[in-house]
Amino acid sequence: MFIKLFEKHYKINLKRYNQKQLLIYLALTLGILCPTNVISQPLTRPKFNEFNIYSKKSFITKAVERTGSSVVTIDTQKYIKKRKYPRNSQLFIDPYFERFFGLDLLNDNKPRIEQNQGSGFIFSDGLVMTNAHVVNGSDKVIVGLKNGKKLKATLIGQDFFTDIAVLKIEGKGPWPIAQLGDSSKIKVGDWAIAVGNPFGLENTVTLGIISNLKRNVTQLGIYDKKLELIQTDAAINPGNSGGPLLNSNGEVIGINTLIRSGPGAGLSFAIPINKAKEISNQLIKNGKVIHPMIGISLIDENNFETNKNSVKVGYVVPSSPAEKIGIKIDDIIIKVGNKDIEKASDVISQISQNGIYKQINILLKRKNKFIRLKVKPTDITNLQNN
């Protein structure tokens, strides 16, 4: 009996011992397969890292935070007695440019107050830069700040030919001032951030790239402007006109000015900030801008055989300095001043730098004959009055 009880007790203990031994072996096995430095990590750590990753600000956010407070809404009022449309206007040839000129084509000749809205940005102490077409002909201008304040503004000057205007806010600062960049340093493919306040909506932002540079407005069917534009695929919404185009650092590299909404829809254009600064400085100093001209339109041509560019006269304005000295259609411009001419912009640049008070030498080729001439440029407004 005793022996049987002993054997039973021994088997139970042996069974318990085997279970303990099995557990120990299992724990050792898990320790080998799953190192302690892995299984001891807190479960919350991956989520913490994920939070850090997604909480970082993008360069777009940083750029807008740097300049967004300087972007303003511009509300204008104009008393309309009777609508008058210019004859031979390109607007009727290209109706999708209506918004660029701030016009609608309603057959309504009743006196009324016309209200428009655009954007702008503060670039100096109380001074706002915007498009001329945003404020053109306005009797009252109100500037809306990001903090909700609305203040009256006076027009310092506007230049129709480059579509630049400068306003002065009637009030005391301090003012949030935009950081102006250098548009000569931008390249095709750079980031472009368009900012504006369309319909009064604060800091609407679109992103794209610089699609092209020095896009001549004559290529877009506009012949009464003097502009070389930045082309971007960043959408410029209605009401964004006059707002800043930023680079990835939040610096202003252009002024949003034109939306192509007809054939070729999706194209947006901005005035290079270097040109805008030059024009605004003249407006602040003189209230107007002088545009030296000799009265010719130019055509860039490329000889595919020689792979060389040439600049041909496409049109000569009647009674202009160019006509008076004998420049003719199809003449090839070889040299202006000391500059060898490769493209039309070279001619424009040389004449602009020369000014309207002194003569400049021009070398041209007519058929197989070289001709040297001297011409004194005049302001573009004088050409319009002829």
C-alpha positions in Angstrom: 0.0 0.0 0.0 2.7 2.4 1.0 4.7 1.5 -2.2 1.6 2.3 -4.3 1.1 5.7 -2.6 4.8 6.5 -3.1 4.7 5.5 -6.8 1.5 7.7 -7.3 3.1 10.7 -5.5 6.3 10.2 -7.5 4.4 10.2 -10.8 2.5 13.4 -9.9 5.8 15.2 -8.9 7.5 14.0 -12.0 4.6 15.3 -14.1 4.8 18.7 -12.3 8.6 18.8 -12.8 8.2 18.0 -16.5 5.7 20.9 -16.9 8.1 23.3 -15.1 11.0 22.1 -17.2 8.9 22.5 -20.4 8.0 26.1 -19.4 11.7 26.9 -18.8 12.7 25.5 -22.1 9.9 27.5 -23.8 11.0 30.7 -22.2 14.6 30.1 -23.2 13.5 29.4 -26.8 11.5 32.7 -26.9 14.4 34.6 -25.5 16.6 33.3 -28.4 14.1 34.0 -31.1 12.9 37.4 -29.7 15.8 39.4 -28.3 15.0 41.5 -25.2 16.0 44.8 -26.8 13.1 44.3 -29.3 10.3 43.0 -27.2 11.1 45.5 -24.4 10.4 48.6 -26.6 7.3 50.6 -25.6 4.4 50.1 -27.9 3.8 53.9 -28.1 7.2 54.7 -29.7 6.2 54.0 -33.4 3.2 56.3 -33.1 5.3 59.0 -31.5 7.8 58.9 -34.4 4.9 59.0 -36.8 3.5 62.0 -35.2 6.8 63.8 -35.4 7.1 63.0 -39.1 3.7 64.4 -40.0 3.8 67.4 -37.8 6.7 68.9 -39.7 5.8 72.0 -41.8 6.1 71.9 -45.6 8.1 74.5 -47.5 4.8 75.8 -48.8 3.4 76.4 -45.3 6.7 78.2 -44.3 6.7 80.3 -47.5 3.1 81.4 -47.0 3.6 82.1 -43.3 6.6 84.3 -44.2 4.7 86.5 -46.7 1.0 85.7 -46.3 0.3 88.5 -43.7 1.4 91.1 -46.3 -1.2 90.0 -48.8 -4.2 92.4 -49.0 -7.6 92.5 -50.5 -8.3 95.5 -52.8 -12.0 96.6 -53.1 -12.7 99.3 -55.7 -15.7 101.4 -56.6 -16.2 103.3 -59.8 -19.1 105.5 -60.7 -20.2 104.6 -64.2 -22.1 107.2 -66.1 -22.0 105.6 -69.5 -19.9 102.7 -70.8 -17.3 103.6 -73.5 -15.3 100.9 -75.2 -12.2 101.6 -77.2 -12.4 101.1 -81.0 -10.3 98.4 -82.6 -9.8 96.9 -79.1 -8.1 93.5 -79.0 -10.7 92.5 -76.3 -13.2 91.9 -79.0 -10.8 89.6 -80.9 -9.8 87.7 -77.7 -12.8 87.9 -75.4 -11.1 85.5 -72.8 -8.9 88.5 -71.9 -11.9 90.4 -70.6 -11.0 89.7 -66.9 -7.4 90.9 -67.5 -8.8 94.4 -68.4 -11.5 94.3 -65.7 -14.4 94.7 -68.2 -17.6 92.9 -68.9 -19.5 93.3 -72.1 -23.0 93.9 -70.8 -25.2 96.2 -72.8 -26.0 98.3 -69.8 -25.5 102.1 -70.2 -27.4 103.1 -67.0 -25.4 105.2 -64.4 -24.3 102.9 -61.6 -21.5 102.1 -59.1 -19.3 99.3 -60.4 -17.5 97.3 -57.7 -14.4 95.1 -58.4 -12.0 93.2 -56.3 -8.4 92.1 -56.6 -5.3 91.4 -54.5 -2.0 93.1 -53.7 0.8 93.0 -51.2 2.6 95.5 -48.9 6.2 95.9 -50.2 7.2 99.0 -48.2 6.0 101.2 -45.3 2.3 101.5 -46.1 2.8 101.0 -49.8 0.9 98.3 -51.8 1.8 96.9 -55.2 -0.9 95.6 -57.4 -2.0 95.5 -61.1 -3.1 98.7 -62.8 -6.1 96.9 -64.2 -7.3 96.2 -60.6 -7.6 99.9 -59.7 -7.8 101.6 -63.1 -10.4 104.4 -63.1 -11.5 103.7 -59.5 -13.1 106.5 -57.5 -12.6 104.7 -54.2 -10.1 102.1 -53.1 -10.3 100.0 -49.8 -7.5 97.8 -48.7 -8.3 94.8 -46.4 -5.6 93.5 -44.1 -5.3 89.9 -42.9 -6.3 91.0 -39.3 -9.7 92.1 -40.7 -9.1 95.8 -40.8 -10.2 97.8 -43.8 -8.5 101.1 -44.6 -8.8 103.7 -47.4 -6.0 103.9 -49.9 -4.9 106.5 -52.4 -3.4 105.9 -55.8 0.3 107.0 -56.0 0.5 106.1 -59.7 -0.3 103.4 -62.3 1.4 102.4 -65.5 -0.9 100.9 -68.1 1.8 99.5 -70.3 3.3 97.3 -67.6 0.1 96.8 -65.6 1.7 98.0 -62.4 0.1 100.3 -59.8 1.2 101.6 -56.3 -1.2 102.5 -53.5 -0.7 104.3 -50.2 -2.6 103.0 -47.2 -4.2 105.9 -45.2 -3.2 104.8 -41.7 -0.4 104.1 -39.3 1.7 100.9 -39.1 3.6 98.9 -38.3 2.8 97.0 -41.5 3.6 93.4 -42.5 6.0 93.8 -45.4 6.7 91.1 -48.1 10.3 90.0 -48.8 11.0 90.8 -52.4 13.2 88.3 -54.3 15.3 88.4 -57.5 13.4 87.3 -60.6 16.6 87.2 -62.6 17.6 84.1 -60.6 14.5 82.0 -61.2 14.7 79.0 -63.5 12.2 76.9 -65.5 11.2 74.1 -63.2 11.5 76.1 -59.9 8.6 76.0 -57.5 6.0 78.7 -57.8 3.4 79.6 -55.1 0.5 81.9 -56.1 -1.2 83.7 -53.2 -4.2 86.0 -53.3 -7.5 86.8 -51.7 -10.1 85.9 -54.4 -13.6 87.1 -53.5 -12.1 88.3 -50.1 -11.1 84.8 -49.1 -8.0 85.1 -47.1 -4.7 83.7 -48.4 -5.9 81.3 -51.1 -2.8 79.3 -52.1 -2.0 77.3 -55.3 1.2 75.5 -56.1 3.0 74.8 -59.4 6.3 75.4 -61.2 7.8 78.0 -63.4 6.8 76.8 -66.9 8.6 79.5 -69.0 10.3 82.8 -68.7 10.2 86.1 -70.8 7.0 85.2 -72.4 6.2 88.1 -74.7 2.6 89.3 -74.4 2.3 89.7 -78.2 2.4 85.9 -78.3 -0.8 86.0 -76.3 -2.6 88.4 -78.6 -2.0 91.5 -76.4 -0.5 94.4 -78.4 -1.0 97.4 -76.2 1.1 96.2 -73.3 4.9 96.2 -72.7 5.5 93.1 -70.8 7.6 89.9 -70.7 5.9 87.6 -68.3 6.7 84.6 -66.1 4.5 81.6 -67.2 3.4 79.2 -64.4 1.0 76.3 -64.0 0.2 77.5 -60.5 -3.5 78.4 -60.9 -4.2 82.1 -60.7 -7.8 82.3 -59.6 -10.2 85.2 -60.4 -9.5 87.9 -57.8 -5.8 86.8 -57.4 -4.7 89.5 -59.8 -2.1 91.7 -58.1 -1.2 89.1 -55.5 2.3 87.8 -55.1 3.9 84.8 -56.8 6.4 83.3 -54.4 9.4 81.1 -54.6 10.0 78.2 -52.2 11.6 80.6 -49.7 8.5 82.8 -49.5 10.1 85.7 -51.5 8.0 87.6 -54.0 9.3 86.8 -57.5 6.3 88.1 -59.5 2.9 89.7 -59.5 0.0 87.5 -60.6 -1.6 89.3 -63.6 -3.2 87.2 -66.3 -5.3 84.1 -66.6 -5.6 82.4 -70.0 -9.1 81.0 -69.9 -9.9 80.4 -73.6 -7.7 78.4 -76.0 -4.7 77.2 -74.1 -6.7 77.3 -70.8 -4.7 76.6 -67.7 -1.9 79.1 -68.4 -1.2 81.7 -65.8 1.2 84.6 -66.0 3.0 87.0 -63.6 5.0 90.2 -64.0 8.7 89.6 -62.9 9.3 91.4 -59.6 12.5 93.1 -60.9 10.5 94.8 -63.5 7.7 95.6 -61.0 10.3 97.2 -58.6 11.7 99.3 -61.4 8.2 100.6 -62.4 7.0 101.1 -58.9 10.1 103.2 -58.0 9.4 105.5 -61.0 5.7 105.8 -59.9 6.7 106.7 -56.4 9.2 109.3 -57.6 7.5 110.8 -60.6 3.9 109.5 -60.5 4.4 108.1 -64.0 6.7 106.0 -66.1 8.6 106.9 -69.2 8.8 104.2 -71.9 11.3 105.1 -74.6 10.2 103.9 -78.1 11.1 104.6 -81.7 7.9 103.2 -83.2 8.5 99.7 -84.5 7.3 96.2 -83.8 9.8 93.4 -84.0 9.8 89.8 -85.1 12.2 87.2 -83.9 13.3 84.8 -86.7 15.4 81.7 -86.7 17.4 80.4 -89.7 17.3 76.6 -89.3 20.2 76.2 -91.8 22.6 78.4 -89.9 20.9 78.1 -86.5 21.2 81.9 -86.1 18.6 84.3 -84.8 17.7 87.6 -86.5 15.3 90.5 -85.6 13.1 91.8 -88.3 11.0 95.0 -88.4 7.3 93.9 -88.6 5.6 97.3 -88.5 6.5 101.0 -88.5 4.2 103.4 -86.7 3.3 106.4 -88.9 5.0 109.7 -88.0 7.2 107.9 -85.4 10.9 108.5 -85.0 11.6 105.3 -86.9 9.5 106.3 -89.9 11.1 109.8 -89.9 14.7 108.4 -90.2 13.7 105.8 -92.9 13.3 102.5 -91.1 11.2 100.1 -93.2 9.3 96.9 -92.8 11.5 93.8 -93.2 14.7 95.6 -92.3 17.0 93.4 -90.2 18.3 95.1 -87.0 22.0 94.2 -86.6 23.1 96.5 -83.9 21.7 99.1 -81.5 24.2 101.3 -79.7 27.1 99.0 -78.9 24.9 95.8 -78.6 24.8 93.1 -81.2 21.2 92.1 -81.6 20.2 88.5 -81.2 16.5 88.8 -80.1 13.8 91.5 -80.0 14.3 92.0 -76.3 17.8 93.2 -76.9 16.5 96.1 -79.0 13.9 97.0 -76.4 16.5 96.9 -73.6 19.0 99.2 -75.4 16.4 101.8 -76.4 14.9 101.8 -72.8 18.4 102.3 -71.3 19.2 105.1 -73.8 16.1 107.1 -72.7 14.3 109.8 -74.6 16.7 112.7 -74.5 19.6 111.5 -76.7 20.2 109.8 -80.0 21.2 106.2 -80.4 23.0 104.5 -83.3 21.2 101.7 -85.2 22.8 99.4 -87.8 20.4 97.5 -90.0 20.5 95.4 -93.1 18.1 96.0 -96.0 18.4 93.2 -98.6 22.2 93.0 -99.1 22.9 96.6 -98.0 24.0 97.8 -94.5 22.5 101.1 -93.3 23.6 103.2 -90.4 21.1 105.5 -88.8 20.7 107.7 -85.7 17.3 108.0 -83.9 16.1 109.8 -80.8 13.5 107.7 -79.0 10.3 109.3 -77.7 7.9 108.3 -74.9 5.2 105.8 -75.9 2.4 108.2 -75.1 3.7 110.5 -77.9 3.3 107.7 -80.4 -0.3 107.2 -79.3 -1.1 110.8 -79.8 0.2 110.8 -83.4 
